[in-house]
């Protein structure tokens, strides 16, 4: 609009979505890096804080994918039993196929579930299941990220090797960290992460 704002602007640093516990833990994924907001922009986490407080993120390791999905059902059931509306719970995965398995496993336990790619609106009841990329711009009371293992985060096919191009490698790794960070901070009150086999090296364990 032609208005000179030099020296008159300020960056908002208070997070009103996630608790401080979720924000602090998730910020460690970035290891001091700038964050790609997945919307053609970037930011830094310096001075970023929340006025909300709650539980620390829960982490769970499983011996197999079947066990991991069983534990997901138990976690989602505990949220439902605590009075959380199904549509305020989200399950996020890196890949569509794991999301489909999670959706079916929840439905097998009579938990209403809707895939975000199906275009659910507010009137459709059910736990939301989506890929991490589809979580951009959304928020839920409770979020479960599953399949967060070394094969999916970072995804080998998405990262240029350092030997081939060091700068592109760093850019790709930043993108991988940002994807995980953004997915984690979709949770307002409760965050749960799980994996089978070896956990992602990006997780601040």
PyMOL commands that set and color helices and strands:
alter all, ss='L'
color gray80, all
select helices_A, chain A and resi 20-30+65-81+86-88+96-108+116-118+133-135+156-158+166-184
alter helices_A, ss='H'
color red, helices_A
select strands_A, chain A and resi 14-15+35-36+42-43+49-50+58-62+89-93+113-115+127-131+140-145+187-196
alter strands_A, ss='S'
color yellow, strands_A
deselect
rebuild
show_as cartoon
